[in-house]
Amino acid sequence: MIKQWFSSKDLIMFDGLPSTPQGINRKARVEGWKSRKRSGIQGKAIEYHIDSLPEFVKSTLQAKEISAAYMVGEIEPLQLWISAFIALKEEQKEFVKTWLIHNGINDLMRVVEQQMNTKK
């Protein structure tokens, strides 16, 4: 379920929005953002509905929510390979690409099997 309400503190991290809670609250008043009092909080704590937020903020928040929900489950093997490759230094990436082109997947599997056998 995508989070629908955001405090001014949640919103100060976005470039293009004010960088203080007071600035967010002022902008929200001027632009007429849909708001409500935050439950369980004393004082004037207010939160804003996602539909009232600027489009660039809304799309970023929704993408983060979808990404977080996706990462809860097990990582797919292809995504794991991609993430591992991206984490390599440039010279390491070049080495891996060249090695795979010249030696192929069968040679990679031979190296993996050798490593598995030495750990037994």
Contacts in CASP RR format, 6 or more apart in sequence:
PFRMAT RR
TARGET T0000
AUTHOR 0000-0000-0000
METHOD contacts of the structure
MODEL  1
MIKQWFSSKDLIMFDGLPSTPQGINRKARVEGWKSRKRSGIQGKAIEYHI
DSLPEFVKSTLQAKEISAAYMVGEIEPLQLWISAFIALKEEQKEFVKTWL
IHNGINDLMRVVEQQMNTKK
2 50 0 8 1.000
2 62 0 8 1.000
2 65 0 8 1.000
2 66 0 8 1.000
3 50 0 8 1.000
3 61 0 8 1.000
3 65 0 8 1.000
4 49 0 8 1.000
4 50 0 8 1.000
5 36 0 8 1.000
5 38 0 8 1.000
5 47 0 8 1.000
5 48 0 8 1.000
5 49 0 8 1.000
5 50 0 8 1.000
6 47 0 8 1.000
6 48 0 8 1.000
6 50 0 8 1.000
6 53 0 8 1.000
6 61 0 8 1.000
7 21 0 8 1.000
7 38 0 8 1.000
7 45 0 8 1.000
7 46 0 8 1.000
7 47 0 8 1.000
7 48 0 8 1.000
8 21 0 8 1.000
8 22 0 8 1.000
8 23 0 8 1.000
8 24 0 8 1.000
8 25 0 8 1.000
8 28 0 8 1.000
8 46 0 8 1.000
8 47 0 8 1.000
8 48 0 8 1.000
9 21 0 8 1.000
10 47 0 8 1.000
11 17 0 8 1.000
11 24 0 8 1.000
11 48 0 8 1.000
11 53 0 8 1.000
11 57 0 8 1.000
12 18 0 8 1.000
12 19 0 8 1.000
12 20 0 8 1.000
12 21 0 8 1.000
12 24 0 8 1.000
14 56 0 8 1.000
14 57 0 8 1.000
14 60 0 8 1.000
16 54 0 8 1.000
16 56 0 8 1.000
17 24 0 8 1.000
17 27 0 8 1.000
17 54 0 8 1.000
17 57 0 8 1.000
18 24 0 8 1.000
18 26 0 8 1.000
18 27 0 8 1.000
24 48 0 8 1.000
25 46 0 8 1.000
27 33 0 8 1.000
28 35 0 8 1.000
28 46 0 8 1.000
28 48 0 8 1.000
28 52 0 8 1.000
31 52 0 8 1.000
32 52 0 8 1.000
33 48 0 8 1.000
33 49 0 8 1.000
33 52 0 8 1.000
33 53 0 8 1.000
34 48 0 8 1.000
34 49 0 8 1.000
34 51 0 8 1.000
34 52 0 8 1.000
35 46 0 8 1.000
35 47 0 8 1.000
35 48 0 8 1.000
35 49 0 8 1.000
35 52 0 8 1.000
36 46 0 8 1.000
36 47 0 8 1.000
36 49 0 8 1.000
37 44 0 8 1.000
37 45 0 8 1.000
37 46 0 8 1.000
38 45 0 8 1.000
38 46 0 8 1.000
38 47 0 8 1.000
50 58 0 8 1.000
50 61 0 8 1.000
50 62 0 8 1.000
51 58 0 8 1.000
53 61 0 8 1.000
75 83 0 8 1.000
85 93 0 8 1.000
85 96 0 8 1.000
88 96 0 8 1.000
99 107 0 8 1.000
99 108 0 8 1.000
100 108 0 8 1.000
END
